[in-house]
Amino acid sequence: MASALGLHPEIFVPSFKEAHHFGFVDDDEVGGSLYQSFFSEWSGQPVVGEGTPSYLSHPESARQICRFLPHVKTIVQLRNPIDRAYSAYWHGERIGRLKGGFEKAVESELADEGPDPQPWQDLVRRGHYAEHLQCYFDLGFRRDRMLILRFDEILEDTTGALATVQKFLGVEVLLTQFPHQNQARGTYLPRFMRQPIARRRWTRLGRAILLATSRQFTPPPMDQKVRALLVAHYRPWNERLSELLGRDFSDWDH
């Protein structure tokens, strides 16, 4: 979505996603020079944005966005939380943050009763969409400034989804298809090098190394026992989401 919007002549989106700004810096650093540098290639487009998925699930992100950008428009894409968690695990494995298998990661998180899991130990919790959205709404974020899309519906009707997004942003409807990106990737890097290189992904050298060492990768099928565990875990959360948004998400319960 970010890459597609970046192709629109009225919209600027940085070529590199995930600024990890709101919720990750102190209040007095919000909107500072580091964040401004993320948009250094802006050339006057009237609509400017960036894509950082963790803003949805991070309570501090919600607080700072509601405080410092109360009139911003946000686009939220919700994927089946089970598939989202599985995809996130393999991303974490690729950059050296996770190992030991998806089943172990899920069981470890579900067994931990602590309220604030550490980064990369919240694969399951990030799928508690009703909780995350409610956090924004409780802070006063206007629902008419938040466009919530289902990932599966985006794939089923790409043209319609992009038209909805462009109308929401108030730009001419020009985009009809997504660029073919975000394929599952693996890496040739040895594990001990993955985190140091991933931390430098914003630099020209870091990006070059990541691109040069990436490879095509298809994750193995999810173990059905783990999927059944997650189906049971997410069912009440999906019910809460249906109630919150007035839309049916029960098809995710399998």
ChimeraX attribute file (.defattr): number of C-alpha atoms within 10 A of each C-alpha:
attribute: neighborCount
match mode: 1-to-1
recipient: residues
	/A:1	16
	/A:2	18
	/A:3	20
	/A:4	17
	/A:5	23
	/A:6	17
	/A:7	15
	/A:8	18
	/A:9	14
	/A:10	16
	/A:11	20
	/A:12	23
	/A:13	23
	/A:14	19
	/A:15	13
	/A:16	15
	/A:17	15
	/A:18	15
	/A:19	18
	/A:20	16
	/A:21	21
	/A:22	24
	/A:23	18
	/A:24	15
	/A:25	16
	/A:26	11
	/A:27	13
	/A:28	7
	/A:29	13
	/A:30	18
	/A:31	15
	/A:32	12
	/A:33	9
	/A:34	12
	/A:35	16
	/A:36	10
	/A:37	11
	/A:38	19
	/A:39	18
	/A:40	9
	/A:41	11
	/A:42	14
	/A:43	9
	/A:44	11
	/A:45	12
	/A:46	11
	/A:47	15
	/A:48	15
	/A:49	15
	/A:50	21
	/A:51	19
	/A:52	13
	/A:53	15
	/A:54	16
	/A:55	22
	/A:56	21
	/A:57	20
	/A:58	16
	/A:59	18
	/A:60	17
	/A:61	20
	/A:62	22
	/A:63	20
	/A:64	21
	/A:65	21
	/A:66	18
	/A:67	14
	/A:68	13
	/A:69	12
	/A:70	14
	/A:71	12
	/A:72	13
	/A:73	16
	/A:74	18
	/A:75	15
	/A:76	16
	/A:77	16
	/A:78	16
	/A:79	18
	/A:80	17
	/A:81	23
	/A:82	24
	/A:83	15
	/A:84	15
	/A:85	21
	/A:86	20
	/A:87	16
	/A:88	19
	/A:89	24
	/A:90	23
	/A:91	16
	/A:92	17
	/A:93	19
	/A:94	23
	/A:95	22
	/A:96	20
	/A:97	17
	/A:98	17
	/A:99	14
	/A:100	8
	/A:101	11
	/A:102	21
	/A:103	16
	/A:104	11
	/A:105	18
	/A:106	20
	/A:107	14
	/A:108	11
	/A:109	17
	/A:110	17
	/A:111	8
	/A:112	11
	/A:113	8
	/A:114	9
	/A:115	6
	/A:116	10
	/A:117	13
	/A:118	8
	/A:119	8
	/A:120	15
	/A:121	19
	/A:122	19
	/A:123	23
	/A:124	23
	/A:125	18
	/A:126	20
	/A:127	23
	/A:128	18
	/A:129	21
	/A:130	18
	/A:131	19
	/A:132	19
	/A:133	22
	/A:134	14
	/A:135	19
	/A:136	21
	/A:137	14
	/A:138	11
	/A:139	15
	/A:140	13
	/A:141	23
	/A:142	15
	/A:143	14
	/A:144	10
	/A:145	15
	/A:146	16
	/A:147	15
	/A:148	16
	/A:149	16
	/A:150	15
	/A:151	15
	/A:152	13
	/A:153	14
	/A:154	17
	/A:155	12
	/A:156	11
	/A:157	12
	/A:158	17
	/A:159	16
	/A:160	16
	/A:161	20
	/A:162	21
	/A:163	18
	/A:164	15
	/A:165	19
	/A:166	18
	/A:167	11
	/A:168	16
	/A:169	18
	/A:170	11
	/A:171	16
	/A:172	12
	/A:173	15
	/A:174	14
	/A:175	18
	/A:176	13
	/A:177	15
	/A:178	16
	/A:179	11
	/A:180	8
	/A:181	9
	/A:182	7
	/A:183	9
	/A:184	15
	/A:185	14
	/A:186	18
	/A:187	19
	/A:188	12
	/A:189	18
	/A:190	10
	/A:191	15
	/A:192	10
	/A:193	11
	/A:194	19
	/A:195	16
	/A:196	13
	/A:197	19
	/A:198	18
	/A:199	11
	/A:200	14
	/A:201	17
	/A:202	15
	/A:203	12
	/A:204	9
	/A:205	12
	/A:206	16
	/A:207	15
	/A:208	11
	/A:209	16
	/A:210	19
	/A:211	12
	/A:212	12
	/A:213	11
	/A:214	15
	/A:215	13
	/A:216	9
	/A:217	12
	/A:218	11
	/A:219	11
	/A:220	7
	/A:221	7
	/A:222	13
	/A:223	10
	/A:224	9
	/A:225	10
	/A:226	15
	/A:227	16
	/A:228	13
	/A:229	15
	/A:230	21
	/A:231	17
	/A:232	12
	/A:233	16
	/A:234	22
	/A:235	17
	/A:236	15
	/A:237	18
	/A:238	24
	/A:239	16
	/A:240	17
	/A:241	22
	/A:242	15
	/A:243	13
	/A:244	14
	/A:245	13
	/A:246	9
	/A:247	10
	/A:248	12
	/A:249	18
	/A:250	13
	/A:251	9
	/A:252	15
	/A:253	18
	/A:254	12
